[in-house]
Amino acid sequence: MVMGEVPEEVDIAVIGGGVGGYTAAIRAAELGKSVALIEKEKLGGHCLNYACIPSKTLIHISNIAYDAMHSQKFGINAENVTVDARKMLEWRMGVSEKLERGVAFLCKQNKIDVLKGAATFIEKNRIQVTDGTEVIFKNAIIATGSVPSALKGMEFNGRNIIDYKQALMMDRIPKSMAIIGAGYVSVEIGTLYAKLGSNVSIIARSDVLSKFDREAVSIIKSRMQGIGIKIYANAEVKAYSGEKLMLGSGDTVDAEIVVVAVGLSPYTDGMSLDTAGVELDNKGFIRVNEKLQTSNPDIYAIGDVIGEPMLAHKSMRQGVVAAEAAAGLGSTYNNLVIPAVIFSDPEIAIAGSVEETNGIKVKKFPLSALGRAIALDSTSGFAKIAYDSENVVTGIEVVSPDANAMIAEAALAIEMGATLEDIADTIHPHPTYSESIKEVAEAALGRPIHFFYG
């Protein structure tokens, strides 16, 4: 459609084709609604093209390389192991392109009209797309996500001061890299490049992963330092020049590349939300209710653009809820927990909270007592479980290889109101890391098998 033609009328217009947006579009189409999906860049958004999938792809590659160079204890002696950064990037890009084509296929099969361009509200029920299309909708779902936050004095230049997206698209391994910020993005990127041979420094305003369980973080920090990462805690950046980063303490950090990873900001630029009657909070996030409706009840919003936690799987769940609510099913977003995973070494995964508070007890089981962990020499870690006075599970944390694959059990247990007995009496396969969740539940019940608590 070109400018001047009859506007396209749909039941639901989805703005943003990331994981939340395309999920919402597909669910709405499944419910028989006509759907237009508006995306200005690539289907799959940041998660598929620039963040989640690319980072985990490169982390896997870095682990292969590092393990090949450090497996003498297992009797493996590999010489002259090299990393072809261009080939590595080619694989990483190929993965994203394949998945993007998959999303396009799903949209086509579900008869979703995909429009290429940015969207602006010109009325409360009308959108102008930069491709010239005008869309009239009954309901809209905003899923525009977030963008890397800038840091004053360290503005992105696309060359030696870059964001996390560019850090995951390099065709070379830099000699040195400084990462400003110490959240999970910094830990993941820093670890993968250190394993590939970069001299990595992390500059933390307070400390690494400051919002996470310190006992878990201490294991991660120890491992990071063990592979050569330098951590500057309580540090302030003063200046950058000549591949040197100057800190307020007077320290000078080698930094051929500086990655600024200080957080994410909601993306609402150019959308004219005020025209649509959509209100923002004082941090720039869109306000929503339990149905994910904005201040305009015909418009919904999901994912990063409505606030923390900024996680892809949260966006996907909210995409389903918003689509169903917009289709008249009355769905609400009321999940008890949003599991989170840090793909560090070892991984940290958590569902709920493992903080010991009034009425909540916490038990820990160490990986050093787990058969699989001993066999694979990965005993730095643990499983923790939190539970109330009736033994109902309120939180589980796992610090372990494959923690990402185990935490869904924890989320399901909490959502279903499972007790310690439910987990302890469920047969877990052996030998696996997942046994640690069963073991810690048994320990909390006072009947530990493979660890003596004294």
TINU-69763 format. One line per 2 residues: number of its first residue (from 0); their letters; for each residue x, y, z of C-alpha. Coordinates in Angstrom, 2 decimals, padded with zeros to 5 digits. Layout:
N
NUM = A = X,Y,Z; ...
This chain:
454
0 = MV = 000.00,000.00,000.00; 001.27,003.50,-000.80
2 = MG = 000.39,006.95,000.47; -003.04,008.03,-000.65
4 = EV = -004.56,004.56,-000.86; -007.44,003.43,001.36
6 = PE = -006.17,002.85,004.95; -005.73,-000.74,006.08
8 = EV = -008.24,-001.71,008.77; -007.34,-004.48,011.24
10 = DI = -008.59,-005.85,014.51; -005.18,-005.66,016.17
12 = AV = -002.08,-003.68,015.24; 001.14,-004.77,016.92
14 = IG = 003.97,-002.23,017.00; 007.33,-003.99,017.28
16 = GG = 008.27,-007.36,015.84; 010.52,-008.58,018.65
18 = VG = 009.83,-011.71,020.67; 006.96,-010.09,022.56
20 = GY = 005.47,-008.44,019.49; 005.50,-011.41,017.14
22 = TA = 004.22,-013.66,019.94; 001.29,-011.28,020.45
24 = AI = 000.64,-011.14,016.71; 000.61,-014.92,016.31
26 = RA = -001.64,-015.46,019.34; -004.08,-012.81,018.09
28 = AE = -004.16,-014.45,014.66; -004.80,-017.85,016.26
30 = LG = -007.86,-016.28,017.89; -009.20,-015.30,014.48
32 = KS = -008.25,-011.63,014.53; -006.88,-009.71,011.55
34 = VA = -003.41,-008.54,012.51; -000.86,-006.05,011.22
36 = LI = 002.66,-006.38,012.66; 004.79,-003.25,012.27
38 = EK = 008.58,-003.59,012.54; 011.14,-001.01,011.42
40 = EK = 014.18,-003.30,011.41; 014.31,-007.09,011.68
42 = LG = 011.66,-009.56,012.83; 012.73,-011.04,016.13
44 = GH = 013.95,-007.68,017.40; 016.94,-007.29,019.70
46 = CL = 016.64,-010.70,021.34; 016.89,-012.70,018.16
48 = NY = 019.21,-010.44,016.16; 021.40,-008.52,018.61
50 = AC = 021.16,-009.81,022.17; 019.85,-013.08,023.66
52 = IP = 020.43,-015.51,020.80; 023.70,-013.96,019.54
54 = SK = 025.25,-013.75,023.01; 024.42,-017.35,023.89
56 = TL = 025.72,-018.48,020.50; 029.05,-016.72,021.06
58 = IH = 029.24,-017.89,024.69; 028.93,-021.47,023.46
60 = IS = 031.69,-020.93,020.90; 033.97,-019.32,023.50
62 = NI = 033.39,-022.26,025.84; 034.39,-024.71,023.10
64 = AY = 037.60,-022.76,022.45; 038.48,-022.36,026.12
66 = DA = 037.78,-026.00,026.95; 039.90,-027.13,024.01
68 = MH = 042.81,-025.14,025.44; 042.30,-026.17,029.08
70 = SQ = 041.36,-029.86,029.18; 044.71,-031.40,030.06
72 = KF = 043.30,-032.70,033.35; 040.98,-034.94,031.31
74 = GI = 043.84,-036.25,029.22; 043.14,-033.98,026.27
76 = NA = 046.14,-032.11,024.90; 045.21,-029.84,022.01
78 = EN = 047.96,-027.79,020.42; 047.75,-024.63,018.34
80 = VT = 044.05,-024.03,018.98; 043.03,-020.90,017.09
82 = VD = 039.85,-018.89,016.81; 038.65,-017.62,013.42
84 = AR = 036.67,-014.56,014.48; 035.22,-014.01,011.00
86 = KM = 033.96,-017.58,010.85; 032.59,-017.22,014.37
88 = LE = 030.68,-014.07,013.36; 029.45,-015.79,010.20
90 = WR = 027.93,-018.57,012.30; 026.41,-016.13,014.78
92 = MG = 024.83,-014.08,011.98; 023.61,-017.21,010.24
94 = VS = 021.78,-018.33,013.37; 019.93,-015.00,013.63
96 = EK = 019.09,-014.97,009.93; 017.69,-018.49,010.09
98 = LE = 015.51,-017.64,013.07; 014.36,-014.38,011.46
100 = RG = 013.23,-016.33,008.40; 011.41,-018.69,010.74
102 = VA = 009.46,-015.82,012.32; 008.59,-014.47,008.85
104 = FL = 007.32,-017.93,007.88; 005.15,-018.16,011.00
106 = CK = 003.69,-014.71,010.31; 002.89,-015.67,006.72
108 = QN = 001.28,-018.96,007.75; -000.84,-017.14,010.31
110 = KI = -001.88,-014.56,007.68; -000.28,-011.67,009.58
112 = DV = 000.38,-008.57,007.48; 003.98,-007.55,008.22
114 = LK = 004.64,-003.86,007.55; 008.22,-002.58,007.31
116 = GA = 008.66,000.79,008.99; 008.32,002.87,012.14
118 = AT = 004.88,003.63,013.56; 003.41,006.94,014.70
120 = FI = -000.03,007.43,016.23; -001.91,010.10,014.28
122 = EK = -005.18,009.47,016.13; -006.24,007.29,019.03
124 = NR = -007.09,004.47,016.67; -004.92,005.26,013.66
126 = IQ = -001.24,004.68,012.88; 000.97,006.08,010.15
128 = VT = 003.80,003.76,009.09; 006.91,005.17,007.42
130 = DG = 006.41,002.79,004.47; 003.39,004.92,003.59
132 = TE = 000.75,002.62,005.03; -001.98,003.98,007.27
134 = VI = -003.50,001.51,009.71; -006.85,001.85,011.47
136 = FK = -007.14,-000.53,014.41; -009.67,-001.66,016.98
138 = NA = -006.89,-002.53,019.42; -003.14,-002.01,019.38
140 = II = -000.28,-003.64,021.27; 002.92,-001.65,021.79
142 = AT = 005.98,-003.91,021.94; 008.80,-001.57,020.97
144 = GS = 011.27,-002.82,023.57; 014.33,-000.93,024.74
146 = VP = 017.67,000.44,023.59; 021.10,000.54,025.27
148 = SA = 021.39,003.48,027.64; 024.07,006.04,026.89
150 = LK = 026.66,007.28,029.39; 027.54,010.96,029.50
152 = GM = 031.09,011.50,028.37; 031.28,008.02,026.83
154 = EF = 028.86,008.41,023.94; 028.70,005.57,021.42
156 = NG = 030.76,006.22,018.29; 030.53,002.82,016.63
158 = RN = 034.32,002.41,016.56; 035.98,002.06,019.94
160 = II = 033.06,003.03,022.20; 030.25,000.60,021.47
162 = DY = 027.10,-000.92,022.90; 026.40,-004.59,023.62
164 = KQ = 024.88,-005.10,020.16; 028.08,-004.06,018.43
166 = AL = 030.14,-006.10,020.88; 028.31,-009.16,019.58
168 = MM = 028.99,-008.30,015.94; 032.77,-007.94,015.88
170 = DR = 034.80,-009.88,013.32; 037.95,-009.80,015.43
172 = IP = 039.07,-010.48,018.98; 040.32,-007.21,020.52
174 = KS = 043.55,-007.26,022.48; 041.89,-005.43,025.35
176 = MA = 038.32,-004.58,026.29; 036.88,-002.51,029.12
178 = II = 033.21,-002.92,029.97; 031.54,-000.08,031.85
180 = GA = 028.73,-001.53,033.92; 028.56,-004.76,035.88
182 = GY = 025.15,-006.31,035.21; 024.51,-009.65,033.56
184 = VS = 025.28,-008.27,030.08; 028.74,-007.18,031.22
186 = VE = 029.42,-010.51,032.90; 028.37,-012.51,029.85
188 = IG = 030.25,-010.40,027.29; 033.31,-010.08,029.50
190 = TL = 033.50,-013.82,030.13; 033.12,-014.80,026.49
192 = YA = 035.82,-012.39,025.27; 038.20,-013.32,028.08
194 = KL = 037.86,-016.96,027.06; 038.65,-015.98,023.48
196 = GS = 041.86,-014.26,024.57; 040.99,-010.60,025.21
198 = NV = 042.40,-008.75,028.21; 039.06,-007.83,029.83
200 = SI = 038.37,-005.28,032.57; 034.97,-004.60,034.13
202 = IA = 034.30,-001.19,035.63; 031.60,-001.39,038.29
204 = RS = 029.95,001.59,039.93; 029.37,-000.61,042.99
206 = DV = 030.10,-004.29,042.40; 029.49,-007.10,039.93
208 = LS = 025.83,-008.22,039.79; 025.00,-005.98,042.73
210 = KF = 021.31,-006.98,042.75; 021.98,-010.71,043.03
212 = DR = 022.67,-013.12,045.90; 026.20,-012.33,047.08
214 = EA = 027.01,-015.97,047.80; 026.25,-016.81,044.17
216 = VS = 028.10,-013.77,042.89; 031.24,-014.60,044.86
218 = II = 031.55,-017.84,042.88; 031.10,-016.00,039.58
220 = KS = 033.61,-013.30,040.50; 036.18,-015.88,041.51
222 = RM = 035.78,-017.66,038.18; 035.95,-014.40,036.22
224 = QG = 039.17,-013.44,037.95; 040.48,-016.96,037.38
226 = IG = 040.22,-016.53,033.61; 041.98,-013.17,033.80
228 = IK = 039.18,-010.61,034.09; 040.06,-007.56,036.18
230 = IY = 037.19,-006.15,038.22; 037.29,-002.52,039.36
232 = AN = 034.60,-002.14,042.04; 033.26,001.21,043.27
234 = AE = 034.92,002.81,040.26; 034.21,005.95,038.26
236 = VK = 035.27,006.59,034.67; 037.01,009.91,034.13
238 = AY = 038.26,009.89,030.56; 039.19,007.74,027.58
240 = SG = 041.93,008.34,025.03; 044.63,006.46,023.20
242 = EK = 043.23,003.03,024.12; 043.49,003.95,027.80
244 = LM = 040.57,004.35,030.18; 041.23,006.60,033.16
246 = LG = 039.40,005.96,036.43; 038.69,008.32,039.30
248 = SG = 041.00,006.27,041.50; 043.91,007.09,039.22
250 = DT = 044.03,003.59,037.74; 044.60,003.30,033.99
252 = VD = 042.88,000.47,032.15; 043.92,-000.91,028.75
254 = AE = 040.94,-000.65,026.42; 041.23,-001.04,022.69
256 = IV = 037.43,-001.36,022.83; 035.10,000.13,025.45
258 = VV = 031.68,-001.47,025.81; 029.16,000.73,027.60
260 = AV = 026.60,-001.57,029.26; 024.96,000.56,031.93
262 = GL = 021.39,-000.51,031.31; 018.45,-000.22,028.94
264 = SP = 015.97,002.57,028.24; 012.40,002.12,026.99
266 = YT = 011.99,002.88,023.29; 009.07,005.17,022.49
268 = DG = 010.75,007.70,020.20; 008.63,009.18,017.45
270 = MS = 005.47,007.30,018.36; 003.41,010.35,019.50
272 = LD = 002.00,008.42,022.44; 000.31,011.56,023.74
274 = TA = -001.82,011.62,020.57; -002.93,008.08,021.38
276 = GV = -003.68,008.98,025.01; -000.97,006.66,026.31
278 = EL = 000.68,007.83,029.54; 004.26,007.27,030.70
280 = DN = 005.63,007.06,034.22; 008.43,009.29,035.52
282 = KG = 011.07,006.92,034.11; 009.63,006.90,030.62
284 = FI = 007.95,003.49,030.82; 004.37,003.00,029.63
286 = RV = 001.85,002.59,032.44; -000.33,-000.55,032.25
288 = NE = -002.85,-002.40,034.40; -003.14,-006.14,035.11
290 = KL = -004.60,-006.68,031.63; -001.61,-004.79,030.20
292 = QT = -003.92,-001.99,029.06; -002.49,001.50,028.89
294 = SN = -004.36,004.66,029.87; -006.09,004.23,026.50
296 = PD = -008.06,000.99,027.08; -007.88,000.10,023.39
298 = IY = -004.09,000.09,023.47; -001.95,-002.47,025.32
300 = AI = 001.78,-002.51,026.02; 004.18,-005.34,026.84
302 = GD = 007.83,-006.16,027.46; 010.74,-003.83,028.10
304 = VI = 008.73,-000.71,027.27; 006.62,-001.19,030.42
306 = GE = 009.53,-001.75,032.81; 011.65,-004.22,034.71
308 = PM = 012.57,-006.97,034.51; 013.64,-006.54,030.90
310 = LA = 013.64,-010.18,029.90; 012.57,-011.77,026.63
312 = HK = 010.55,-014.54,028.22; 008.55,-012.00,030.22
314 = SM = 007.75,-010.22,026.97; 006.59,-013.43,025.33
316 = RQ = 004.23,-014.27,028.18; 002.86,-010.74,028.18
318 = GV = 002.41,-010.94,024.40; 000.06,-013.89,024.86
320 = VA = -001.86,-012.14,027.66; -002.23,-008.86,025.75
322 = AE = -003.39,-010.64,022.59; -005.96,-012.65,024.50
324 = AA = -007.17,-009.61,026.43; -007.47,-007.59,023.24
326 = AG = -009.40,-010.47,021.68; -011.90,-010.35,024.53
328 = LG = -010.80,-013.38,026.54; -010.27,-011.38,029.74
330 = ST = -006.75,-012.70,030.34; -004.60,-010.99,032.97
332 = YN = -000.88,-010.95,033.66; -000.58,-012.50,037.11
334 = NL = 002.43,-014.80,037.04; 004.00,-015.35,040.46
336 = VI = 007.60,-015.56,039.25; 009.74,-014.56,036.29
338 = PA = 012.77,-016.85,036.19; 016.10,-015.23,035.37
340 = VI = 019.31,-016.74,034.05; 022.80,-015.30,033.84
342 = FS = 024.92,-017.22,031.34; 028.05,-016.76,033.41
344 = DP = 030.52,-019.51,034.33; 028.94,-021.27,036.11
346 = EI = 025.42,-020.07,035.29; 023.14,-018.46,037.85
348 = AI = 019.42,-019.16,037.57; 016.74,-018.05,039.99
350 = AG = 012.97,-018.19,040.35; 011.36,-016.34,043.24
352 = SV = 013.56,-015.20,046.12; 016.03,-017.11,048.27
354 = EE = 016.37,-014.38,050.86; 015.86,-015.63,054.39
356 = TN = 013.21,-013.41,055.96; 010.61,-013.65,058.70
358 = GI = 008.72,-016.89,058.11; 010.93,-017.98,055.21
360 = KV = 013.73,-020.51,055.67; 016.52,-021.27,053.18
362 = KK = 018.55,-024.44,052.69; 021.62,-024.97,050.49
364 = FP = 023.10,-028.07,048.82; 026.67,-027.83,047.44
366 = LS = 027.63,-029.16,044.00; 030.73,-030.61,045.63
368 = AL = 028.47,-033.45,046.83; 026.91,-034.12,043.41
370 = GR = 028.17,-037.02,041.32; 027.87,-035.35,037.91
372 = AI = 029.57,-032.17,039.11; 032.50,-034.17,040.48
374 = AL = 032.80,-036.16,037.24; 032.89,-032.99,035.15
376 = DS = 035.06,-031.04,037.62; 032.40,-028.37,038.05
378 = TS = 031.86,-028.40,041.79; 031.83,-024.61,042.33
380 = GF = 028.14,-023.99,042.83; 025.04,-024.92,044.76
382 = AK = 021.27,-025.16,044.84; 019.25,-023.13,047.34
384 = IA = 015.60,-023.51,048.20; 013.37,-021.12,050.16
386 = YD = 010.16,-022.28,051.81; 007.54,-021.11,054.28
388 = SE = 006.20,-022.61,057.51; 003.97,-025.00,055.54
390 = NV = 006.88,-026.15,053.37; 005.51,-024.33,050.32
392 = VT = 008.40,-023.45,048.01; 008.86,-019.71,047.51
394 = GI = 012.19,-019.57,045.70; 014.93,-021.67,044.13
396 = EV = 018.39,-020.60,043.01; 020.88,-022.75,041.13
398 = VS = 024.53,-021.89,040.52; 025.69,-024.60,038.16
400 = PD = 026.41,-025.60,034.59; 023.06,-026.10,032.80
402 = AN = 021.27,-024.00,035.41; 019.26,-022.54,032.51
404 = AM = 017.75,-025.96,031.82; 016.82,-026.56,035.45
406 = IA = 015.13,-023.35,036.50; 011.88,-024.05,034.66
408 = EA = 011.22,-026.78,037.22; 011.54,-024.18,039.94
410 = AL = 009.21,-021.72,038.21; 006.59,-024.43,037.67
412 = AI = 006.87,-025.56,041.28; 006.27,-022.05,042.61
414 = EM = 003.42,-021.33,040.17; 001.69,-024.56,041.24
416 = GA = 002.24,-024.03,044.97; 004.48,-027.08,045.26
418 = TL = 005.88,-028.15,048.62; 009.29,-029.48,049.58
420 = ED = 007.75,-032.95,049.62; 006.49,-032.55,046.03
422 = IA = 010.03,-031.91,044.80; 011.84,-034.35,047.09
424 = DT = 009.48,-037.20,046.19; 009.69,-036.59,042.45
426 = IH = 012.20,-038.92,040.79; 014.98,-036.91,039.15
428 = PH = 017.24,-038.57,036.57; 020.73,-039.60,037.65
430 = PT = 023.46,-038.51,037.17; 022.36,-034.94,036.42
432 = YS = 022.79,-031.43,037.75; 019.00,-031.29,038.24
434 = ES = 019.38,-033.72,041.14; 020.68,-030.78,043.16
436 = IK = 017.12,-029.41,043.37; 015.82,-032.71,044.71
438 = EV = 018.76,-032.97,047.11; 018.24,-029.51,048.57
440 = AE = 014.52,-030.18,049.03; 015.37,-033.39,050.91
442 = AA = 017.87,-031.51,053.05; 015.25,-028.88,053.91
444 = LG = 012.99,-031.71,055.09; 015.75,-032.97,057.38
446 = RP = 016.42,-036.10,055.38; 019.55,-035.37,053.30
448 = IH = 021.10,-038.31,051.46; 024.30,-037.19,049.78
450 = FF = 025.56,-034.45,052.11; 026.15,-034.51,055.84
452 = YG = 025.10,-031.21,057.40; 026.28,-032.05,060.93
